[in-house]
Amino acid sequence: MKQLLLLVLVSCSAGAAQTGYRLIHPDGTVEFSDQPLPAGEAIELREAPTIWFAPPSPPPVTTPQGKKRDALEADRQGKISITAPRADETLWFDESGVTASVVVTPPLQDGQKIVIRVDGREVASGTGSSFRLGVLYRGTHTLSAAIVTAAGALVASAPSVTFHVRQPSVLNRTAPPAPPPAEEPPPAE
């Protein structure tokens, strides 16, 4: 234990000599020193290996309101979410097609547009908030929406929504539910 302590002290001391001394006693113990030892041998001390660690990352910059810088950048670039159809919603087949709706905040910047994909295929694009997807036959479909620049670079994307289209058949003659009756305007006085 003394050996290790001495070796550590010798190698760690600032401006330590480049030469150390070692003496092996008749009982087998080894003595190290930075001073010459009678009957000891000189040994060359190498510089102790140094491991440098990268400084820790600075904490995220926050505003007085507590928002992180990345969140502020995302707010500036835009957010998009799909509002219709809803996740796991079942729609009845309609020959006029399915309509998708999105919400974008803040409004699109010049040169940006919304791209709508169904099952990975682009079916609509534009700057509005409602898109006609065309006829979709029965089955499960995945809808995705993204904001892109005129050059096609992705600005923001909404989480995909999976929905289902149901179609009456000979075996299943269930008709779609009837729409609720329209409200009648109050009588004019």
C-alpha positions as CSV (number, residue, x, y, z in Angstrom):
1,M,0.0,0.0,0.0
2,K,2.9,2.3,0.8
3,Q,4.3,1.6,-2.6
4,L,1.2,2.6,-4.4
5,L,0.8,5.8,-2.3
6,L,4.3,6.8,-2.9
7,L,4.1,6.1,-6.6
8,V,0.9,8.2,-6.9
9,L,2.5,11.0,-4.9
10,V,5.6,11.0,-7.0
11,S,3.7,11.0,-10.3
12,C,1.1,13.6,-9.3
13,S,3.3,16.2,-7.6
14,A,3.7,19.3,-9.7
15,G,7.2,19.7,-11.1
16,A,8.2,16.2,-9.8
17,A,11.6,14.9,-10.9
18,Q,11.8,12.8,-13.9
19,T,13.8,10.2,-12.1
20,G,12.7,8.0,-9.2
21,Y,14.4,5.4,-7.1
22,R,13.5,1.9,-6.2
23,L,14.9,-0.4,-3.6
24,I,13.9,-4.1,-3.1
25,H,14.5,-5.2,0.5
26,P,15.6,-8.8,1.3
27,D,12.1,-9.6,2.5
28,G,10.7,-8.7,-0.9
29,T,9.1,-5.4,-0.1
30,V,9.7,-2.6,-2.6
31,E,10.4,0.9,-1.6
32,F,10.1,3.9,-3.9
33,S,11.4,7.4,-3.4
34,D,12.1,10.6,-5.1
35,Q,15.5,10.8,-3.2
36,P,18.4,8.4,-4.0
37,L,18.3,5.3,-1.8
38,P,21.4,3.4,-0.7
39,A,21.7,0.3,-2.8
40,G,18.6,1.5,-4.8
41,E,18.3,1.8,-8.5
42,A,17.3,4.8,-10.5
43,I,14.1,4.4,-12.5
44,E,12.7,6.7,-15.2
45,L,9.3,8.1,-14.3
46,R,6.9,8.6,-17.2
47,E,4.3,11.3,-17.1
48,A,1.0,10.0,-15.6
49,P,-1.7,9.6,-18.3
50,T,-4.2,12.4,-18.3
51,I,-7.8,11.9,-19.3
52,W,-9.6,15.0,-20.5
53,F,-13.3,15.1,-20.4
54,A,-15.5,17.3,-22.5
55,P,-17.1,20.1,-20.5
56,P,-20.7,19.4,-19.7
57,S,-23.3,20.6,-22.1
58,P,-24.8,23.9,-21.0
59,P,-28.4,23.7,-19.8
60,P,-31.1,24.5,-22.5
61,V,-31.7,28.2,-22.8
62,T,-35.1,29.2,-21.5
63,T,-37.2,32.3,-21.8
64,P,-38.8,34.0,-18.8
65,Q,-41.9,32.0,-19.7
66,G,-40.0,28.8,-19.3
67,K,-40.0,27.7,-22.9
68,K,-36.9,26.0,-24.2
69,R,-35.1,27.4,-27.3
70,D,-36.0,24.3,-29.4
71,A,-39.7,24.8,-28.5
72,L,-39.5,28.4,-29.5
73,E,-37.9,27.5,-32.8
74,A,-40.7,24.9,-33.5
75,D,-43.3,27.6,-32.7
76,R,-41.7,30.0,-35.1
77,Q,-41.5,27.3,-37.9
78,G,-45.0,26.0,-37.5
79,K,-47.0,23.2,-36.1
80,I,-49.6,21.1,-37.9
81,S,-52.2,18.7,-36.6
82,I,-54.8,16.6,-38.3
83,T,-58.4,17.3,-36.9
84,A,-60.4,15.1,-39.3
85,P,-60.7,12.2,-39.7
86,R,-59.9,11.4,-36.1
87,A,-57.6,8.5,-35.1
88,D,-59.3,5.1,-35.4
89,E,-62.5,6.7,-36.7
90,T,-64.8,4.6,-39.0
91,L,-66.2,6.5,-42.0
92,W,-68.9,5.2,-44.4
93,F,-68.0,5.0,-48.1
94,D,-69.0,8.1,-49.9
95,E,-68.7,8.5,-53.7
96,S,-68.0,12.2,-53.2
97,G,-64.8,11.2,-51.3
98,V,-63.3,11.8,-47.9
99,T,-62.4,15.2,-46.5
100,A,-59.4,15.8,-44.3
101,S,-58.9,18.9,-42.1
102,V,-55.8,20.3,-40.5
103,V,-54.9,23.1,-38.1
104,V,-51.7,25.0,-38.7
105,T,-50.1,27.4,-36.1
106,P,-48.8,30.0,-36.9
107,P,-50.2,30.6,-40.3
108,L,-48.2,29.4,-43.3
109,Q,-45.3,31.6,-44.4
110,D,-44.9,32.7,-48.0
111,G,-43.8,29.7,-50.2
112,Q,-45.0,27.1,-47.7
113,K,-47.8,24.6,-48.4
114,I,-49.5,21.6,-46.8
115,V,-49.0,18.2,-48.4
116,I,-51.5,15.5,-47.6
117,R,-50.7,11.8,-48.1
118,V,-53.0,8.8,-47.8
119,D,-51.2,5.4,-47.5
120,G,-47.9,7.1,-48.4
121,R,-49.2,8.5,-51.7
122,E,-49.6,12.3,-52.1
123,V,-53.3,13.0,-52.8
124,A,-53.6,16.8,-52.1
125,S,-51.7,19.9,-51.4
126,G,-52.4,23.6,-50.9
127,T,-52.6,26.3,-48.4
128,G,-56.1,25.8,-47.0
129,S,-57.2,23.8,-44.0
130,S,-59.6,21.4,-45.7
131,F,-58.6,18.9,-48.4
132,R,-60.7,16.6,-50.5
133,L,-59.0,13.2,-50.6
134,G,-61.1,11.6,-53.3
135,V,-62.8,8.2,-53.2
136,L,-61.3,5.8,-50.7
137,Y,-62.6,2.3,-50.7
138,R,-63.2,0.1,-47.7
139,G,-60.3,-0.8,-45.5
140,T,-57.8,0.8,-43.1
141,H,-56.0,3.9,-44.3
142,T,-53.2,6.1,-42.9
143,L,-53.3,9.9,-43.3
144,S,-50.3,12.1,-42.9
145,A,-49.9,15.9,-43.3
146,A,-46.8,18.1,-43.5
147,I,-45.8,21.7,-44.1
148,V,-43.1,22.0,-46.8
149,T,-41.3,24.8,-48.4
150,A,-41.5,25.6,-52.2
151,A,-38.3,23.7,-52.6
152,G,-39.9,20.7,-50.8
153,A,-38.0,20.9,-47.5
154,L,-39.9,19.6,-44.5
155,V,-40.9,22.4,-42.0
156,A,-43.2,20.4,-39.7
157,S,-45.3,17.2,-39.8
158,A,-48.3,16.0,-37.9
159,P,-48.5,12.5,-36.3
160,S,-50.1,10.1,-38.8
161,V,-53.8,9.2,-38.2
162,T,-55.2,5.8,-39.0
163,F,-58.9,5.6,-40.0
164,H,-61.2,3.1,-41.5
165,V,-63.7,3.2,-44.4
166,R,-66.7,0.9,-44.2
167,Q,-68.8,0.0,-47.3
168,P,-72.2,-1.6,-47.3
169,S,-72.2,-5.0,-49.1
170,V,-74.7,-7.7,-50.1
171,L,-73.7,-9.6,-47.0
172,N,-73.8,-6.6,-44.7
173,R,-76.7,-4.3,-45.6
174,T,-76.3,-2.1,-42.7
175,A,-76.7,1.5,-43.9
176,P,-74.7,4.3,-42.6
177,P,-76.2,6.2,-39.7
178,A,-78.5,9.0,-40.9
179,P,-77.2,12.5,-40.4
180,P,-78.8,14.5,-37.6
181,P,-81.7,16.7,-38.8
182,A,-80.8,20.2,-39.7
183,E,-81.9,22.9,-37.4
184,E,-84.8,25.0,-38.7
185,P,-84.4,28.8,-38.4
186,P,-86.7,30.5,-35.9
187,P,-89.9,31.9,-37.5
188,A,-89.7,35.5,-38.6
189,E,-91.9,37.8,-36.6
